[in-house]
Amino acid sequence: MSSKIVIITGGGRGLGKSAALQAAGQGIDVILTWQSRRDEAEAVAGTIRAMGRKAVALPLDVSDIRTFATFADEVRAALAGHWGRETFDFLVNNAGIGIHVPFADTTEEQFDRLMNIHLKGVFFLTQHLLPLIADQGRIVNVATGLTRFALPGYSAYAMMKGGIEVLTRYLARELGERGIAVNTVAPGAIETDFGGGAVRDNAAINQYIASQTALGRAGQPDDIGGVVAALLTEDTRWINAQRIEASGGMFI
């Protein structure tokens, strides 16, 4: 029986890195993408190979739809060359950026950048890769707790992620005939370099997050990577069209 294969966008750092390593720990091979830090992605791929799994790192700018057809061709080549296959099993739409700016000050350029990465990019990348996803596969879209609770400065970002949560339900409905389950994971505040690393590096912000979280601390990347990896297992095959918040109980 051949190994399962997952594509994780932005798999070289933060939540994507954790998801890649935890998926590999469950016996899943990994194709991860990088946009600017090839060294980090290759290091993650090397760690996965040291775990006894196959791993490939491919470049991808999720904001540039014009490159998606070429990326799909590169995925086909990697599948054929490393696995002797024409399909992969799981897609994790994780890559993203954070822009913190009040609604009144948000520029069209900032809005468009967030939309291209978090909404338009996810929509059309998934569309380009859909012929390569095996029947009975999974898609996991990473959203945010900010679609449930509102913190000033994230209106555009959260708006795009809200669109992804709607897209998740539509994909689940339309891809159900192929046995493909589609879910959203919505992280709370996590200690990564996301958004300039504020949650990780700013003690006051970290303390505030902890005080507003039922479990009493800010999240760690592995808190989210484990949830993503769990959604790729057979034990969760009947979970579909769901928004799963992993926030430790923020603002409840």
C-alpha positions in Angstrom: 0.0 0.0 0.0 1.5 3.3 -1.1 2.1 6.2 1.4 -0.3 9.1 1.6 1.0 12.4 0.4 0.1 15.9 1.6 0.8 19.3 0.1 1.2 22.0 2.7 1.6 25.6 1.5 4.0 27.7 3.6 5.3 24.5 5.2 8.8 25.8 6.0 7.9 27.8 9.2 5.3 28.3 11.9 2.1 26.4 11.7 2.9 24.9 8.4 6.2 23.5 9.6 4.5 21.9 12.6 1.8 20.4 10.5 4.4 19.0 8.1 6.4 17.4 10.9 3.4 16.0 12.7 1.9 14.6 9.4 5.3 12.9 8.7 5.1 11.5 12.2 1.9 9.8 11.2 3.5 8.2 8.2 2.5 10.8 5.6 4.9 12.0 2.9 5.1 15.7 2.4 5.3 18.3 -0.4 5.8 21.7 1.2 6.0 25.1 -0.4 8.1 28.1 0.2 7.9 31.7 -1.0 11.1 33.4 0.2 12.9 31.2 2.7 14.0 28.2 0.7 16.6 27.3 3.4 13.9 26.9 6.0 11.8 24.7 3.8 14.7 22.5 2.8 15.6 22.1 6.4 12.1 20.9 7.2 12.2 18.6 4.2 15.5 17.2 5.5 14.1 16.6 8.9 11.1 14.7 7.4 13.5 12.6 5.3 15.5 11.8 8.5 12.2 10.5 10.0 12.0 8.0 7.1 9.4 9.8 5.0 9.7 11.3 1.6 9.7 15.1 1.3 10.0 17.7 -1.4 10.1 21.5 -1.1 8.7 23.5 -4.1 8.6 27.3 -4.6 5.2 28.9 -4.7 3.8 32.5 -4.4 0.2 32.0 -3.4 -0.6 35.6 -4.3 0.3 35.1 -8.0 -2.4 33.1 -9.8 -0.4 33.3 -13.1 2.1 30.8 -11.6 -0.4 28.1 -10.5 -0.4 26.2 -13.8 3.3 25.9 -13.6 3.2 24.9 -10.0 0.7 22.1 -10.8 3.1 20.9 -13.5 5.9 20.9 -10.9 3.7 18.9 -8.5 3.0 16.4 -11.3 6.7 16.0 -12.0 7.5 15.5 -8.3 4.8 12.9 -7.9 6.0 11.0 -10.9 9.7 11.3 -9.9 9.6 10.6 -6.2 6.4 8.5 -5.8 5.6 7.1 -9.2 2.1 8.5 -8.8 -0.2 10.9 -10.6 -2.1 12.1 -7.6 -1.6 13.2 -4.0 -4.1 12.8 -1.1 -4.3 15.9 1.1 -4.0 19.6 0.5 -3.5 22.0 3.4 -4.0 25.7 2.4 -1.9 27.3 5.2 0.4 30.0 3.6 -0.4 33.5 4.6 0.6 36.8 6.1 -0.8 39.2 8.7 -1.4 42.9 8.3 -2.5 44.8 11.4 -4.1 48.1 10.5 -7.3 49.9 11.6 -10.2 49.7 9.2 -10.1 53.5 8.7 -6.5 53.3 7.6 -6.5 50.2 5.4 -5.3 50.9 1.9 -6.5 49.3 -1.3 -3.0 47.9 -1.7 -3.1 46.2 1.7 -6.6 44.9 1.0 -5.7 43.5 -2.4 -2.6 41.8 -1.0 -4.6 40.1 1.7 -7.3 39.1 -0.7 -4.8 37.7 -3.3 -3.0 35.5 -0.7 -5.8 34.5 1.6 -8.9 34.3 -0.6 -8.3 34.5 -4.3 -5.1 32.5 -4.1 -6.6 29.7 -2.0 -9.6 29.5 -4.4 -7.6 29.2 -7.6 -4.7 27.2 -6.2 -7.2 24.6 -5.0 -8.9 24.7 -8.4 -5.6 24.1 -10.2 -4.7 21.2 -7.9 -8.1 19.6 -7.8 -7.4 17.2 -10.8 -4.4 15.9 -8.9 -6.2 15.2 -5.6 -7.0 11.6 -5.2 -10.6 10.5 -4.5 -11.3 10.0 -0.8 -8.8 12.8 -0.1 -8.9 15.7 2.3 -8.6 19.5 2.1 -7.8 21.6 5.2 -8.1 25.3 5.0 -6.5 27.4 7.7 -8.6 30.3 8.8 -8.5 32.2 12.2 -10.3 32.7 15.4 -10.8 36.3 14.3 -13.8 35.3 12.3 -15.6 34.5 15.6 -14.2 37.3 17.8 -13.2 40.8 16.7 -10.0 42.5 17.6 -9.3 46.0 16.2 -6.9 46.1 13.2 -7.8 42.8 11.6 -11.0 43.7 9.6 -9.6 42.9 6.1 -7.6 39.9 7.2 -10.6 38.4 9.1 -12.9 39.2 6.2 -10.8 37.1 3.8 -10.7 34.2 6.3 -14.4 34.4 6.7 -14.7 33.9 2.9 -12.5 30.8 3.3 -14.8 29.3 5.9 -17.7 29.8 3.4 -15.6 28.3 0.6 -14.9 25.3 2.8 -18.6 24.4 3.0 -19.1 24.8 -0.7 -16.1 22.6 -1.5 -17.3 20.0 0.9 -20.7 20.0 -0.9 -19.3 19.9 -4.4 -16.5 17.5 -3.8 -18.5 15.0 -1.7 -19.3 12.9 -4.7 -15.5 12.2 -4.9 -15.3 11.3 -1.3 -13.1 14.4 -0.5 -13.7 15.9 2.9 -13.0 19.6 3.4 -12.6 21.4 6.8 -11.4 24.6 8.3 -9.0 24.9 11.2 -9.3 28.3 12.9 -6.3 29.0 15.2 -6.3 31.5 18.0 -3.3 33.6 18.8 -0.1 31.6 18.3 3.5 32.3 19.2 5.1 32.5 15.7 6.7 35.1 13.5 3.2 35.8 12.0 2.3 39.5 12.0 5.9 40.4 13.1 5.9 38.0 15.9 3.9 40.1 18.3 2.2 37.3 20.2 5.6 35.6 20.6 7.8 38.6 21.3 5.7 41.2 23.0 5.3 40.2 26.6 2.3 42.5 27.2 0.4 41.1 24.2 1.3 37.5 25.2 0.1 38.1 28.8 -3.2 39.6 27.6 -3.8 36.7 25.3 -3.1 34.3 28.1 -5.5 36.2 30.4 -8.3 35.9 27.8 -7.8 32.2 27.1 -9.5 29.5 29.2 -6.4 27.3 29.2 -4.3 30.2 30.5 -1.6 30.7 27.8 -1.1 31.7 24.2 -1.0 28.9 21.6 2.1 27.1 20.3 2.6 26.0 16.7 2.3 22.3 17.7 -1.1 23.1 19.1 -2.3 23.7 15.6 -0.1 21.4 13.6 -1.5 18.5 15.6 -5.1 19.4 14.8 -4.3 19.7 11.0 -2.4 16.4 11.1 -5.3 14.7 12.9 -7.7 15.8 10.2 -5.7 13.8 7.7 -6.1 10.5 9.6 -8.7 7.7 9.0 -10.1 8.4 12.5 -11.4 11.8 11.3 -12.7 10.7 7.9 -16.3 11.5 8.8 -15.6 15.1 9.9 -16.6 17.3 6.9 -17.6 20.9 6.2 -16.7 21.9 9.7 -14.9 24.9 11.3 -12.7 23.6 14.0 -11.4 26.3 16.3 -8.1 25.6 18.1 -7.7 28.5 20.4 -7.5 27.1 23.9 -10.8 28.8 24.5 -10.1 32.5 23.6 -12.8 35.0 24.5 -15.4 32.5 25.6 
